[in-house]
């Protein structure tokens, strides 16, 4: 058996195991309630899509994933001129994915969503966090780098923050 590369830090295996087991934590339930309440109040069309997720699947969706889904549904329903692209998370990668990224020599820190307008004149990079989680050093560097290039890069902890960021982004794009 070969030894892992010295830079590689093995993590717990994640493939095939649910990220959130049945019997959700209070934080996970609160975030899901917040997503549903916000969509019900501000974008009922998006709530219909969120409501189609079966309870069998929903039990495995963690709080941050629920927030990702809610924000993407909000973009689709309320901001039709925008397209959201989701990057595969580095932190949730299994052993093989971590090794591949190590040998590809890719830079860590890419945010969760890259959002473009139809003209793709200016990007919005959005990192989605659930408190008490914080940005990594690499994510902070990526956000500052994108801002220095004239793009908008923000962090959203709630549906309300994400909606405010998206509203601001669409206003910036107006001619």
N, C-alpha and C positions, 0 to 999 in steps of 0.2 A: 504494500500500500504506500502511495506517495504522500508526503507531508504537504499540508496546505502552504501556500505562499506566506511569507512572514507578515505581509501587510494584512492578510485576511484574518478577520476575527469571526470564528464560527458563531452562529446564533442558534437558537432553538429551531428545530425543523418546523416549517409552517405549512408545507404542502400537504393537502389532504386533511388538515385539522381545521375545525371552525375557529374563526378569530374571536367570536363571541359565542359562548355556549348558552344553551337554553337557560332561562332564569337570569335575564339581563340585569346588569348593575343599575342602580338608581340613576347614575349619570347618563347611561345609554338611553334609558327610558325618558329622561328629561329632555335630552337633545332631540329624540324622535318626536316627542310632544311639541317641542318648540318649532320643529320643521313643519309639522302638520298644522299647528295653530297659525303660523305665519302664512303658509300657502292658503289656508282657508280664508284668511282675512285679506290678503293682498293679491292672490293669484289663484282663484278657484280652479281654473283650467289645469294648472300644474298639479293641483291636489288630486285630481282624478287619476293621473298617471301614478302618483306616489301610492295612492290607495289600491292600485292593481297589484302591488307586490304582495304575494301570498304570505300568510303568517309563517308557513314552513320555511320560507326564504328569509323573511324579516328577522327571525330569531338569530340569524347568523350575521346580520348587518350591524356593525359596530356604530358607535355614535358619530365618529368622523365620516364614515362611509354614508350614513344617513344624511349628514350635512352636505356631502359631495352630491349625492343624488338630488336632494332638494334644490341646491343651487343650480345644477344642470337643468332640472325641470323648469326652474324659474327663468333661466336664460332662454330656453326653447319657447316658453309660453309668452313671456313678457317682452323679450328682446329678440324678435325674429331675425333681425339683421346681423346678429352675432353668432359666431360658431365657437364652441368650447372644445378644447382638446385636453385629454387627461393623460398625464404621464404615469407610467407604472412606478409605483413607489419603491424607493431604494430600501427603505426600512423593512418592508414586508417581503423582500425577496428571500427565497430559500438559498440553500448552500450553492447549488449549481448557478443560479442567477448572480449571486454575489461574486463567484469565481469568474463568470463571463465578463461582468463589469470591470473587475480588477484587471483582466487581461486586455480589455478594450481600452483601458486607461481613460474612461469617461470621468468627467468632473461630477462630484456629488453636489446636491443642493437644489436641483431643478424643482420648481414649485409644482403644486397639484394640477392647476389649470392654466392653460394658455388660451386666451380669448382674443379672437380677431373680429374686426368688422369685415364686411364684404369686400371693401377696397383694400384691406390689409395695410392700411397706412400707419397704424400705430397699434402695438399689442398691449394687452392687459395680462399681467402675470399675477395669479391669485393663489396664495398659499392658504389652505383651510386647516384650521386648528380647533380643537375642542379644549377648553380650559380644564386642567391646569397645564396642558402641553405648551411648549414654547418653541420658537424657531431655533434650528441648529445654527452653528457658526457658518456652515456652508450655505444654508438657506438665506441667512442675512447677507452674505457676500453676493449671492446670485441676485437678490432683490436690489441691492445697491448698484450692482453692475448694470442691470436693466434700466434702472432710473437714470444712470449716467448716460445711457444711450438714447434717452428721450422717451422710453416706454413707461407705462404706468405699472407699478408693481406694489401689491398690497397684501395684507393679511386679514382674513375674515374669521371671526370666532362665532358669529351668529348669522342667521338668515338676514336679519335686519342690516347688519354691517355689509354683507355681500350685496344686498339690493342697493344700498347707498353707494357702494363702490361702482356697481354696474351703471347706476343712474348717472353718476359723475363721469364715468368713462364715455357714455353715449353723448353727454353734453359736450365733452371735449372734441368729439368727432364731428359735431355739427359744423358745417361751413360758415 
